Every structure is written in C-alpha cells, then in structure tokens.
Amino acid sequence: MKLLRYGPKGTEKPGVLDTAGRVRDLSGIIDDIAGDVLTPAGLDRLRAVDVATLPLVAGTPQQNLRLGACVGRIGKFICIGLNYADHAAETGAAIPAEPIVFNKWTSAIVGPDDDVEIPRGSVKTDWEVELGVVIGKPGRYIDEADAMSHVAGYCVINDVSEREYQIERGGTWDKGKGCDTFGPTGPWMVTADEIADPQDLKMWLDVDGKRFQDGSTRTMIFTVQQVVAYLSRFMSLQAGDVISTGTPPGVGLGQKPPVYLKPGQTMTLGIEGLGTQRQRVVAA
C-alpha cells in the first residue's frame, strides 16, 4: 500500500494511492495515517479494504492535489548522521563506530512539494536525500533479528540542513537540522511488504536540473535493521516515529568549493519505489 495525506496544510485527510495513481479517501475508515493505524494490526485492517470502493479524490497528486507529510502526528523525528561510507569520505569524516544520532523538530515537517525556507541570515543551507523509516510495532531493546518486524514502511525525506548552524555555532547538530520546513516527508509511505530490500534502493537529488546526489542505500554503514535495534537501546520506539537514515554523497558541503541553496532554486529528489519530491526554495 501507498498511504498518504492530502489537502490543505493543517487539515490533511488520510488516503491511499490506487493502482491507477489516483487518491482514494480513507477518512471514513481512519482519522489519520498515524499512531495505531501504523501497527501491524492497523495495517492489516487497511489491507482488508477494497480500495476500488473508496471515494475517489478529485485531482492528480503532486500536480493539482497537494500532499502533506505522509505520516501524521509524528512523535519523534530521529536522524542518523554520516551513515553512508561515501558521504563520510566526501566530508573528510571518519567512519563512525556507532550511529550518530540527532533530532529534527516536528515543526520542521512539511509536505513533499511544499516550499523550503532559507532561514534569515543563512548562507549555508544544504540538501540531503534520505530514506525514511516509519515505525509500526512499538518496542524497546529490540533484537536485530526482530527489528524489521517493527517497520511499518518507508518514505522519501529531504534532510535540509543549515551547515553554519550545524557545525560552526557550537552545541549539537540539532539547531542546523530542525528549522521550519527542513523536513519534507513523502509523497507517500510505502508499506514494508512492498519493498523487497531497503538496502538496495537508488536515490538521487537535483538542484535546478543538475544532478548532485546519485547514490544507493547499498553504501549505508549501519543498515535499517541495525539502526532500529540500536535506537531502541536508548528510547522506546513508538508507532508513527520516523527515522531518517542518512544521505549518500553529493551534498552542497561536499562540493569543491561548497555550493549552497539560494531563493528561487528548485530541488527535485527521489528514491526508487518510494516516489519523488519537488521543493521551491524561498527566503523565510
């Protein structure tokens, strides 16, 4: 299933993409793509629904029908840094011995095609296409062998980052990662049963039509399975939590000389089997 949320900002409704690429309304069955809906039992309930009987939503998704973030009421937005060997190499960083963990604030979350705002005074706003992992079955102290059973599905995330705030202003990375609009999520959550191998997905990102990132989840240092188990040692993972698992090479920081976003530019990005995003860059 491809689960999504559609409509104006703040009033999104739950939906599902049918086999013809049209949106069907789920609001008569569930109130949102969130919480218990994402548990194994919740997803099984949705799988039992005949999608063809659901109301058809007018418009074409990502054209004249806005999509919001594919998961609603996200509890935790957890990110993994320097998780691709080739990305670590381009930044001159050592391969981490354990996953680097930071957070994006939930106020950063926007739809897949909403504008991305460059913060006031920023001169180093950057892009990062990432595989998002949505937790379904809650858990703590999860064994690696059981970790994938806790995954509800996957989505595309742009981990937009302000490098000066992240690296040069002291403290943790979080202040450069969680600015408003820095978390485009979607267009839809593809349930885990439809992704044969999350460690073999092509991913890419263009700025104004120029390809900067062209990678694969094959070069992850810590796999989805390892990341889920690792995080569960330090916090409970709950249905609707989202994990952004790191980015391949080609970020602006890694260019020689570095290249950063400016108002008026457009980012286009995607992951094999998970859809695409398109964001216009504007000044905050």
C-alpha positions in Angstrom: 0.0 0.0 0.0 1.0 3.6 -0.6 -0.6 5.6 2.2 -0.7 9.4 2.1 -2.3 12.5 3.5 -3.9 15.1 1.2 -5.4 18.5 1.3 -4.6 22.0 2.6 -1.9 22.5 5.3 -3.2 21.6 8.7 -6.4 19.9 7.5 -5.0 16.9 5.6 -7.1 13.8 5.3 -5.9 10.2 5.1 -5.7 8.5 1.7 -4.3 5.6 -0.3 -3.0 5.6 -3.8 -4.8 3.2 -6.1 -3.3 1.1 -8.9 -4.1 3.9 -11.4 -2.2 6.5 -9.4 -5.4 8.2 -8.1 -6.0 9.1 -4.5 -8.8 7.3 -2.6 -10.2 8.8 0.6 -9.7 6.8 3.8 -11.3 9.3 6.2 -14.5 7.1 6.5 -12.3 4.4 8.0 -9.5 6.1 9.9 -8.9 9.6 11.1 -5.2 9.9 10.0 -2.1 8.0 8.9 -0.8 8.0 12.4 -0.4 6.1 15.7 -2.2 2.7 15.9 -3.1 2.8 12.2 0.6 2.0 11.5 0.8 -1.0 13.8 0.7 -4.5 12.2 -3.0 -4.8 13.2 -3.8 -1.4 11.9 -2.2 -2.0 8.5 -3.9 -5.4 8.2 -7.2 -3.7 8.7 -6.4 -1.4 5.8 -5.3 -4.2 3.6 -8.7 -5.8 4.0 -10.4 -2.8 2.4 -11.3 -2.9 -1.2 -9.6 0.2 -2.4 -11.9 0.4 -5.5 -14.9 1.0 -3.2 -13.4 4.1 -1.5 -14.4 7.6 -2.6 -12.2 9.0 -5.4 -10.5 12.3 -4.6 -10.5 14.9 -7.3 -7.2 16.0 -8.7 -3.8 14.5 -9.5 -1.5 14.0 -6.6 1.5 16.4 -6.7 0.0 18.3 -9.5 -3.3 19.9 -8.6 -3.8 17.9 -5.4 -1.5 18.9 -2.5 0.0 16.1 -0.4 1.1 16.7 3.2 3.7 14.7 5.1 2.7 11.0 4.6 2.7 10.4 8.4 0.6 12.5 10.8 1.2 13.3 14.4 4.8 12.1 14.2 6.1 11.6 17.7 9.8 11.5 17.2 11.8 12.6 14.1 15.1 10.8 14.7 18.0 11.2 12.3 21.3 9.3 11.7 24.3 11.3 10.6 27.3 10.2 8.4 25.7 6.9 7.7 27.0 6.4 4.1 30.6 5.5 3.7 30.9 7.5 0.5 29.3 10.6 2.1 31.6 10.4 5.1 34.6 10.3 2.7 33.4 13.4 0.8 33.2 15.4 4.1 36.5 14.1 5.3 34.9 12.5 8.4 36.0 9.2 9.9 33.6 6.2 9.6 31.7 6.3 12.9 32.0 3.4 15.3 28.3 3.7 16.3 25.4 5.5 14.7 25.5 9.3 15.1 22.0 10.3 16.4 20.4 13.7 16.3 16.8 15.1 16.0 14.8 17.2 13.7 11.9 19.0 15.5 8.5 18.0 14.4 7.8 21.7 13.5 10.2 21.1 10.6 7.9 18.6 8.9 6.2 19.7 5.7 4.7 18.1 2.6 6.9 16.6 -0.2 6.3 19.6 -2.5 6.0 22.4 -0.1 8.4 25.4 -0.2 11.7 25.1 1.7 12.5 28.3 3.5 16.1 29.5 3.9 16.4 30.8 7.5 17.0 34.5 7.9 20.7 35.2 7.8 21.6 31.7 6.5 24.2 31.4 3.8 24.8 27.6 4.1 21.5 25.8 3.6 22.1 22.4 2.1 20.2 19.4 0.8 20.2 15.6 1.7 18.0 13.0 0.1 17.4 10.2 2.7 15.4 7.0 3.2 12.8 7.5 5.9 11.7 4.5 8.1 8.3 4.6 9.8 7.9 2.6 13.0 4.8 0.5 13.2 5.2 -2.0 16.1 6.4 -0.3 19.3 9.3 -1.7 21.2 12.4 -1.3 23.5 15.6 -3.3 23.5 14.7 -4.7 20.1 16.9 -7.6 18.8 18.4 -7.0 15.4 16.9 -10.3 14.2 13.4 -8.9 15.0 14.0 -5.2 14.1 12.4 -5.3 10.6 9.1 -6.5 12.1 8.9 -3.1 13.8 9.0 -1.2 10.5 5.6 -0.1 9.0 7.1 1.3 5.8 9.4 3.7 4.1 9.3 7.2 2.5 11.5 9.9 1.0 12.8 12.6 3.3 14.9 15.7 2.4 17.0 16.3 5.5 17.5 20.0 4.7 20.5 21.3 6.8 22.0 24.7 7.6 25.7 23.9 7.9 26.8 27.0 9.7 24.2 26.4 12.4 25.0 22.7 12.5 28.8 22.9 12.6 30.1 26.4 13.4 27.8 27.7 16.0 28.6 25.3 18.9 26.4 22.7 20.7 24.8 19.9 18.9 23.8 19.4 15.2 20.1 19.9 16.0 20.0 23.7 15.6 21.1 23.3 12.0 18.7 20.5 11.2 15.3 21.4 12.7 14.5 24.8 11.2 10.9 25.2 9.9 10.4 23.4 6.5 13.6 21.4 6.9 11.8 18.1 6.9 9.8 17.4 3.6 8.4 13.9 4.1 6.5 11.8 1.5 4.9 11.8 -1.0 3.6 8.5 0.5 4.6 5.8 2.9 5.1 2.6 1.1 4.4 -0.4 3.4 7.3 -2.6 4.2 5.9 -5.6 2.4 6.3 -3.8 -1.0 10.0 -3.1 -0.6 12.0 -6.2 -1.2 15.3 -4.9 0.1 15.6 -1.4 1.7 19.4 -1.8 1.4 19.3 -1.8 -2.4 17.4 1.4 -3.4 18.7 4.0 -5.8 18.4 7.6 -4.6 19.1 11.0 -6.2 18.7 14.7 -5.9 18.9 17.5 -8.4 19.1 21.3 -7.9 17.8 23.3 -10.9 18.1 20.2 -13.0 21.7 19.5 -12.1 22.3 16.1 -10.6 24.2 16.4 -7.3 23.3 13.2 -5.4 23.3 9.9 -7.2 23.6 7.1 -4.7 22.2 3.9 -3.2 21.2 2.6 0.2 23.8 -0.1 -0.5 26.5 2.1 0.9 24.9 2.6 4.3 27.3 1.9 7.1 24.5 0.9 9.5 21.5 -0.8 7.9 17.9 -0.1 8.7 17.8 -3.3 10.8 20.9 -2.2 12.8 19.6 1.4 13.2 16.2 0.3 14.6 17.7 -2.1 17.1 20.4 0.5 18.1 18.0 3.3 18.7 15.7 1.1 20.8 18.5 0.8 23.4 18.2 4.5 24.2 14.5 5.2 23.8 11.2 3.4 23.2 10.2 3.4 19.6 6.5 4.1 19.1 4.1 3.7 16.2 4.4 6.8 14.0 8.0 7.6 14.9 10.1 8.4 11.8 13.8 7.7 11.4 15.8 9.5 8.6 18.7 7.2 7.9 21.4 9.3 6.3 22.4 10.6 2.9 24.7 9.5 0.1 27.4 11.7 -1.3 26.8 14.9 -3.3 25.6 17.3 -0.7 26.5 21.0 -1.1 29.0 20.9 1.7 31.0 18.2 -0.1 31.4 20.2 -3.4 34.7 21.9 -4.1 34.1 24.7 -3.5 30.9 24.1 -1.4 27.6 25.1 -3.0 24.5 26.1 -1.1 20.9 26.8 -1.8 19.6 30.2 -2.8 16.0 31.6 -3.1 14.4 30.8 -6.4 16.1 27.4 -6.9 14.2 24.1 -7.1 15.2 20.8 -5.5 13.9 17.6 -7.1 14.7 14.2 -5.4 13.5 10.7 -5.2 14.1 7.1 -4.1 13.5 4.0 -6.2 10.0 2.7 -5.5 9.1 5.5 -3.0 8.3 8.4 -5.2 9.6 11.9 -5.7 9.6 15.3 -4.1 9.9 18.8 -5.6 10.6 21.9 -3.5 10.9 25.6 -4.4 13.5 27.4 -2.2 12.3 30.7 -0.8 13.5 33.2 1.8 12.0 32.9 5.3 
